[in-house]
């Protein structure tokens, strides 16, 4: 079985210095899901597919929970695009993953259920969908489905905490926003440098991760998938990273594309909550007025 790494590595920001407990071990074999956990996530996947079908759209920016980033004020860690007309099956997710067995990043098409199975906590989690309006969605769909362009934006070297404006490394969310730039910017060719130039002109703002304590940067040497040599010296001195994260990508789409909409689907306990709008669903998957609440049987 090919083992894959999703998302961005920033868990060291919350790890205790006196222990390696809680440090991410990206290429360890994940714990097997129980039958009950698989059934739960398949039910959640069915709800998400229903939301996608009801949208009337053929493409959406999709993000899911993975690493627990709550202590950093972040809910989502990994993003990609879900496509109705994917050759891999309806609503499969096209994304960048680090393929552990191959030792390199790859563009990977994965069924929506498998995408949800990648979470660190199968008993509680969330997924976010951002839809572009009908006039803006077709260029995005064409670009994402174009395998040549998707691969042209694939950097050769993975770093889970890649600097958002660096060409030296790349993480999954960086690939996502650069592909979005090619589509939205109408760039003739998929080129990472041109995509980043366009994002700068449009005032894309990466997520700033404030580690709060410079010695935490030293822990990066414990992982071969984390690097600091692509980050500016001023950032390293201040113990911060500027990284592309789902939150910054969604905020960019909201600002740049009038009429873009958002839906969150979360699950906890025996419920699934479908929440519409740019305000976040309540912590712990707590429903608010207007949310749809479904029972997990």
C-alpha positions as CSV (number, residue, x, y, z in Angstrom):
1,X,0.0,0.0,0.0
2,X,1.3,3.4,-0.9
3,X,1.5,5.7,2.1
4,X,0.7,9.3,1.6
5,X,1.3,12.5,3.5
6,X,-1.2,15.3,3.4
7,X,-1.3,18.8,4.7
8,X,1.3,21.0,6.3
9,X,3.7,20.3,9.1
10,X,3.3,22.8,11.9
11,X,2.5,20.6,14.9
12,X,5.9,21.3,16.4
13,X,4.5,24.8,17.2
14,X,2.5,23.1,20.0
15,X,4.8,20.3,20.9
16,X,6.5,20.3,24.4
17,X,10.3,20.8,24.3
18,X,10.8,18.2,26.9
19,X,9.4,15.3,25.0
20,X,8.9,14.1,21.4
21,X,5.3,13.1,22.3
22,X,2.9,14.6,19.8
23,X,5.5,15.1,17.1
24,X,4.1,14.1,13.7
25,X,5.5,10.9,12.1
26,X,4.4,11.4,8.6
27,X,5.3,8.1,7.0
28,X,4.3,5.8,9.8
29,X,1.5,3.4,8.8
30,X,-1.7,5.0,10.1
31,X,-3.9,3.2,12.6
32,X,-6.5,1.1,11.0
33,X,-10.0,2.4,11.1
34,X,-12.6,0.2,12.9
35,X,-15.7,-0.9,11.0
36,X,-17.7,1.6,13.0
37,X,-15.4,4.5,12.1
38,X,-15.4,3.5,8.4
39,X,-19.2,3.4,8.4
40,X,-19.3,6.8,10.1
41,X,-17.0,8.4,7.5
42,X,-18.8,6.8,4.6
43,X,-22.1,8.3,6.0
44,X,-20.4,11.7,6.2
45,X,-19.1,11.3,2.7
46,X,-22.6,10.6,1.4
47,X,-23.8,13.8,3.1
48,X,-20.9,15.8,1.4
49,X,-21.7,14.3,-2.0
50,X,-25.3,15.3,-1.6
51,X,-24.2,18.9,-0.8
52,X,-22.0,18.8,-3.9
53,X,-24.8,17.4,-6.1
54,X,-27.3,20.0,-4.9
55,X,-24.8,22.8,-5.6
56,X,-25.3,22.5,-9.3
57,X,-21.5,23.0,-9.7
58,X,-18.9,20.7,-11.1
59,X,-15.9,21.8,-9.1
60,X,-15.2,23.0,-5.5
61,X,-12.2,23.9,-3.4
62,X,-12.3,21.4,-0.6
63,X,-10.4,21.3,2.7
64,X,-10.5,18.9,5.5
65,X,-9.3,18.5,9.1
66,X,-6.3,16.4,9.5
67,X,-3.6,17.4,12.0
68,X,-5.1,18.9,15.2
69,X,-4.3,22.6,14.7
70,X,-6.7,24.0,17.2
71,X,-4.0,25.4,19.4
72,X,-2.9,27.5,16.5
73,X,-6.4,28.7,15.8
74,X,-6.7,26.7,12.6
75,X,-9.3,24.1,11.8
76,X,-8.2,22.8,8.3
77,X,-4.8,21.5,7.3
78,X,-5.2,20.0,3.8
79,X,-6.9,21.2,0.6
80,X,-7.5,20.2,-3.0
81,X,-10.2,20.3,-5.6
82,X,-13.2,18.0,-5.8
83,X,-14.5,17.4,-9.4
84,X,-17.8,16.0,-10.6
85,X,-16.2,14.8,-13.8
86,X,-13.0,13.3,-12.5
87,X,-11.8,10.3,-14.4
88,X,-11.3,8.7,-11.0
89,X,-15.0,8.8,-10.2
90,X,-17.5,11.6,-9.4
91,X,-16.3,14.1,-6.8
92,X,-12.9,12.6,-6.5
93,X,-10.3,15.0,-5.0
94,X,-7.3,16.1,-7.0
95,X,-4.5,17.2,-4.6
96,X,-0.8,17.1,-3.9
97,X,0.4,14.4,-1.6
98,X,3.8,13.3,-0.5
99,X,4.1,9.7,-1.5
100,X,6.2,8.2,1.3
101,X,7.1,4.9,-0.5
102,X,8.2,6.8,-3.6
103,X,9.9,9.6,-1.6
104,X,8.5,12.4,-3.7
105,X,5.4,14.6,-4.0
106,X,2.8,13.6,-6.5
107,X,-0.5,14.8,-7.8
108,X,-3.1,12.3,-6.7
109,X,-6.8,11.7,-7.5
110,X,-8.6,10.2,-4.5
111,X,-12.2,9.3,-3.9
112,X,-14.1,11.6,-1.5
113,X,-14.4,8.8,1.1
114,X,-10.7,8.1,1.0
115,X,-10.0,11.8,1.3
116,X,-12.1,11.9,4.5
117,X,-10.3,8.8,5.8
118,X,-7.1,10.8,5.9
119,X,-8.1,12.6,9.1
120,X,-6.2,12.0,12.3
121,X,-9.4,11.8,14.3
122,X,-12.1,9.7,12.6
123,X,-14.6,10.2,15.4
124,X,-14.8,14.0,14.9
125,X,-13.9,16.2,12.0
126,X,-15.0,18.7,9.4
127,X,-14.8,19.5,5.7
128,X,-15.2,22.8,3.9
129,X,-16.4,23.4,0.4
130,X,-16.0,26.7,-1.5
131,X,-18.0,27.1,-4.7
132,X,-17.3,29.7,-7.4
133,X,-20.2,31.3,-9.2
134,X,-21.3,29.8,-12.5
135,X,-19.3,32.3,-14.6
136,X,-16.1,31.7,-12.7
137,X,-16.2,28.0,-12.1
138,X,-15.6,26.6,-15.7
139,X,-12.1,28.0,-16.1
140,X,-11.2,26.5,-12.7
141,X,-12.7,23.1,-13.7
142,X,-10.8,23.1,-17.0
143,X,-7.5,23.9,-15.3
144,X,-7.8,21.4,-12.6
145,X,-8.9,18.6,-14.9
146,X,-5.9,19.4,-17.2
147,X,-3.4,16.9,-16.0
148,X,-0.6,18.5,-17.9
149,X,-1.1,21.8,-16.1
150,X,-1.6,20.2,-12.8
151,X,1.7,18.4,-13.1
152,X,3.5,21.5,-14.5
153,X,2.9,23.1,-11.1
154,X,4.3,20.2,-9.1
155,X,7.5,21.1,-7.4
156,X,10.2,18.4,-7.2
157,X,10.9,18.8,-3.5
158,X,8.3,18.6,-0.7
159,X,8.4,20.6,2.5
160,X,5.4,20.5,4.8
161,X,6.0,24.0,6.1
162,X,7.1,25.4,2.7
163,X,7.3,29.2,2.6
164,X,4.4,30.5,0.5
165,X,6.6,32.6,-1.8
166,X,9.4,30.1,-2.3
167,X,10.1,28.0,-5.3
168,X,12.6,25.8,-3.5
169,X,10.0,23.6,-1.8
170,X,6.2,23.1,-2.0
171,X,3.4,21.7,0.1
172,X,-0.1,20.6,-0.7
173,X,-1.8,23.9,-0.1
174,X,0.8,25.8,-2.0
175,X,0.1,23.6,-5.1
176,X,-3.6,24.2,-4.6
177,X,-3.4,28.0,-4.5
178,X,-0.9,28.1,-7.4
179,X,-3.2,26.0,-9.5
180,X,-6.1,28.4,-8.5
181,X,-3.9,31.3,-9.7
182,X,-3.4,29.7,-13.1
183,X,-7.1,29.3,-13.5
184,X,-8.3,32.7,-12.1
185,X,-5.4,34.6,-13.7
186,X,-5.9,33.1,-17.1
187,X,-2.2,32.3,-17.3
188,X,-1.3,30.8,-20.6
189,X,1.1,28.3,-19.1
190,X,1.2,26.7,-15.7
191,X,4.3,28.0,-14.2
192,X,5.0,28.3,-10.4
193,X,6.9,31.6,-10.7
194,X,4.1,33.2,-12.8
195,X,1.4,31.9,-10.5
196,X,3.2,33.4,-7.4
197,X,3.7,36.7,-9.2
198,X,-0.1,36.8,-10.0
199,X,-1.0,36.0,-6.4
200,X,1.3,38.8,-5.1
201,X,-0.4,41.3,-7.5
202,X,-3.8,40.2,-6.2
203,X,-2.6,40.6,-2.6
204,X,-2.9,37.0,-1.6
205,X,-2.0,36.8,2.1
206,X,-0.5,33.5,3.4
207,X,-1.2,32.3,6.9
208,X,1.3,33.4,9.5
209,X,2.2,30.8,12.0
210,X,3.8,32.4,15.1
211,X,5.8,29.7,17.0
212,X,6.3,32.2,19.8
213,X,9.7,30.7,20.7
214,X,12.7,30.6,18.4
215,X,14.2,27.3,19.8
216,X,11.1,25.5,18.4
217,X,12.7,26.0,15.0
218,X,15.5,23.6,16.0
219,X,13.0,20.8,16.2
220,X,12.7,20.9,12.5
221,X,15.8,18.9,12.2
222,X,13.8,15.9,13.6
223,X,11.8,15.6,10.4
224,X,13.0,15.2,6.9
225,X,9.8,16.8,5.6
226,X,10.3,20.1,7.4
227,X,12.8,22.8,6.3
228,X,13.6,26.4,7.3
229,X,16.2,27.3,4.6
230,X,13.5,28.7,2.3
231,X,12.1,31.1,4.9
232,X,13.4,34.7,5.2
233,X,15.9,35.4,8.0
234,X,13.6,38.0,9.6
235,X,10.8,35.4,9.9
236,X,13.2,32.8,11.4
237,X,14.5,35.4,13.9
238,X,10.9,36.1,14.9
239,X,10.0,32.4,15.0
240,X,7.3,32.6,12.4
241,X,6.4,30.8,9.2
242,X,4.4,32.2,6.3
243,X,2.6,29.2,4.9
244,X,-0.3,28.6,2.5
245,X,-3.1,27.1,4.5
246,X,-6.8,26.4,3.7
247,X,-7.8,29.4,5.7
248,X,-5.7,31.8,3.6
249,X,-6.8,30.2,0.3
250,X,-10.5,30.5,1.3
251,X,-10.1,34.1,2.4
252,X,-8.4,34.9,-0.9
253,X,-11.3,33.3,-2.9
254,X,-13.9,35.2,-0.8
255,X,-12.1,38.5,-1.5
256,X,-11.3,37.9,-5.2
257,X,-14.4,36.2,-6.5
258,X,-17.8,38.0,-5.9
259,X,-20.5,35.5,-5.4
260,X,-18.3,32.7,-4.1
261,X,-20.1,30.6,-1.5
262,X,-19.1,28.2,1.3
263,X,-20.5,25.1,3.0
264,X,-19.0,23.2,6.0
265,X,-19.9,19.6,6.9
266,X,-18.8,18.5,10.3
267,X,-19.4,15.4,12.4
268,X,-19.2,14.6,16.1
269,X,-20.9,12.2,18.4
270,X,-24.0,10.9,16.6
271,X,-24.6,14.0,14.4
272,X,-23.6,15.6,11.1
273,X,-24.1,19.3,10.7
274,X,-24.3,21.1,7.4
275,X,-23.5,24.8,7.8
276,X,-23.8,27.4,5.0
277,X,-21.9,30.7,5.0
278,X,-18.5,32.2,5.6
279,X,-18.8,32.2,9.4
280,X,-17.3,29.0,10.9
281,X,-19.5,26.2,12.2
282,X,-19.4,26.1,16.0
283,X,-16.6,24.4,17.8
284,X,-17.2,20.8,18.5
285,X,-19.6,20.7,15.5
286,X,-22.2,22.7,17.5
287,X,-25.1,23.6,15.2
288,X,-26.5,27.1,15.1
289,X,-29.8,28.5,13.7
290,X,-30.3,27.6,10.1
291,X,-28.0,24.6,10.1
292,X,-29.1,21.2,9.0
293,X,-28.5,18.5,11.6
294,X,-28.6,14.8,10.5
295,X,-28.3,11.7,12.7
296,X,-25.4,9.3,12.2
297,X,-27.1,5.9,12.4
